[in-house]
Amino acid sequence: MYNGQARCLSYVLKFMLNLNFSDISFADIKRIAKVSEKGVGGYEWTQSQVALSDTEKIYVNEIVSRLLDYETTLMNEATIWARAIYPLLALAERDNIQAWAEVPIQAHYPHVELHGIIDGVLSKTVAGLAETPYLVVVEAKRGLEGKNPRFQLYGEILATARLNWENNAQPVQEIFGCYTIGDSWTFIRALIEQIESECPIITIEASREYIEKLEAETILKILKFIIAKYIQTL
């Protein structure tokens, strides 16, 4: 990606930026935040020991069985989302943390407005609304239309962190993200600090890539681990 010491360039801005998640570029990220990437590793949160129930294993096997006989590389994004991605998100639901698709988000920092539609979230639900997202998901485009999904994901994480900070005022916001390409999943953990400043800091840890046809149970365990962290604080 880019040097973890990249400086926030917001100090040169003379006007408020208005950025849609789907259009965010590398240059935009450098303007609005300081990003430190720790790289791909076997972080504690990727080594989830969360047990799956027999019922959950049956559901996972059913999801996988519907993928094995299909060429996911030839499926369009909507079909893969319906067959592979959303069903696993829904299996991770617990209490009032639910899976949502096509969630509109708008957040304001001192120097930028971030807005757009997030493909999927696992979020605390209040009065039928996704109030506090804990995991945001980008369904990446493939082929000639494809862009680096990290920039969009970072923008969505920054927006989510700002909204969650407005709700709970925690100085460091922990947000998980994921981008999917076909039936592959790549997770990241982000810590966002100095949210009130002109240059928020976002520190990134990334998982390796997981292929759902082969590692669906591992993916679900990571999702359940993420949700379990937040259940303890509700």
Secondary structure, 3 states (H helix, E strand, C coil): CCCCCCCCCHHHCCCCEEEEHHHCCHHHHHHHCEEEEEEECCCHHHCCCCCCCHHHHHHHHHHHHHHHCCCCCCCCHHHHHHHHHHHHHHHCCECCEEEEEEEEEEEECCCEEEEEEEEEEEEEEECCEEEEEEEEEEECCCHHHCCCHHHHHHHHHHHHHHHHHHHHCCCCEEEEEEEEECCEEEEEEEEEECCCCCCCEEEEEEEEEEEHHHHHHHHHHHHHHHHHHHHCCC
